[in-house]
Every structure is written in C-alpha cells, then in structure tokens.
C-alpha cells in the first residue's frame, strides 16, 4: 500500500503542475500493482485543474475499474470528494457515450 500525503508533495492544489506531481506518484504505484491512498489532511480546497491533472489523467493509462479498485482518498472534504466524483463521472460517461 502506497500512501501519498498531498501536503507533503505539493505546496498547493490549485494548478496543473501540482496535480502532475501527484499523478506521477499514483501512476508509479499503479504500475507496480500497488493500492494507493491519497490523504488530503490539512487541505481544504482543490481546483478542477488539480483534479484533472492528478486523477482524471489516470484514465489515459488505466481502466476506470482499476482506478476505482486501487485508488482511495482519506482525510478529505465534501468539496474535494464531490469534485473528484463529478469529474470521474463526467469523463467516464463521455467515454461510454463516444464508444
């Protein structure tokens, strides 16, 4: 199990660059077939850009079912949870409709 504590990796959760740092760590763990827990302890807000870069970009290399089974979030807020859920729902529905 890999635990990523967001505030230990990035200074903020408001831009693509920060999201890409988290993405890289998650991708490495998933490629090693590890489960990943992302902790938002001490983080009260994330931007859509951050979520897209850190999590939605995973869909380029991993099936949604794999992401759902292997990636979890802890010490998060309602805003963060809702944004992640909405972005994944939008992207997976878009892919399904396009197929």
C-alpha positions in Angstrom: 0.0 0.0 0.0 1.3 3.4 -1.0 0.1 6.5 1.0 0.5 9.9 -0.6 0.1 12.8 1.7 -0.7 15.7 -0.7 0.6 18.5 1.5 4.0 16.7 1.8 4.3 16.6 -2.0 2.9 19.9 -3.2 2.6 23.5 -1.9 -0.9 24.0 -3.3 -3.7 22.1 -5.0 -4.7 24.8 -7.4 -2.8 24.1 -10.7 -1.9 21.5 -13.2 1.8 21.4 -12.2 0.9 20.3 -8.6 -1.6 17.8 -10.0 1.0 16.3 -12.3 3.3 15.6 -9.3 0.6 13.6 -7.6 -0.3 11.9 -10.9 3.3 10.7 -11.3 3.3 9.1 -7.8 0.0 7.4 -8.4 0.9 6.1 -11.8 4.2 4.6 -10.4 2.2 2.8 -7.7 -0.5 1.5 -10.0 2.1 0.2 -12.5 3.6 -1.7 -9.6 0.1 -3.1 -8.9 0.0 -1.3 -5.5 -3.0 0.1 -3.9 -2.8 3.9 -3.4 -4.3 6.0 -0.6 -4.2 9.8 -1.2 -4.5 11.8 2.0 -5.9 15.4 1.9 -5.0 16.0 5.5 -4.6 19.8 6.0 -6.0 20.6 2.5 -9.4 22.4 2.4 -9.7 23.1 -1.3 -8.6 21.7 -4.7 -9.1 23.2 -8.1 -10.6 21.4 -11.1 -7.2 21.8 -12.8 -5.5 20.0 -10.0 -8.1 17.1 -10.0 -7.9 16.8 -13.8 -4.1 16.6 -13.8 -3.8 14.4 -10.7 -6.6 11.9 -11.2 -8.6 12.2 -14.4 -5.3 11.9 -16.4 -5.1 8.3 -15.0 -7.8 7.3 -17.5 -5.2 7.7 -20.3 -3.3 4.7 -19.0 -5.6 2.7 -16.7 -9.1 1.4 -16.9 -11.6 3.1 -14.6 -12.4 -0.1 -12.8 -8.7 -0.5 -12.0 -8.5 3.1 -10.7 -11.7 2.6 -8.7 -10.4 -0.6 -7.1 -6.9 0.6 -6.3 -7.2 4.3 -5.5 -8.8 5.7 -2.3 -9.0 9.0 -0.6 -8.8 9.8 3.1 -9.0 12.9 5.3 -10.8 14.7 2.5 -13.6 17.3 2.5 -17.0 17.2 0.9 -15.8 19.7 -1.8 -12.8 17.6 -2.7 -14.8 14.3 -2.7 -17.6 15.8 -4.8 -15.3 17.4 -7.3 -13.3 14.1 -7.9 -16.5 12.1 -8.2 -18.1 14.6 -10.6 -15.0 14.8 -12.8 -14.7 11.0 -13.0 -18.4 10.6 -13.7 -18.2 13.2 -16.5 -15.2 11.6 -18.1 -16.3 8.0 -17.9 -19.8 8.9 -19.2 -18.2 10.9 -22.1 -16.1 7.8 -23.0 -19.1 5.5 -22.7 -21.2 7.7 -24.9 -18.5 8.1 -27.5 -18.0 4.3 -27.8 
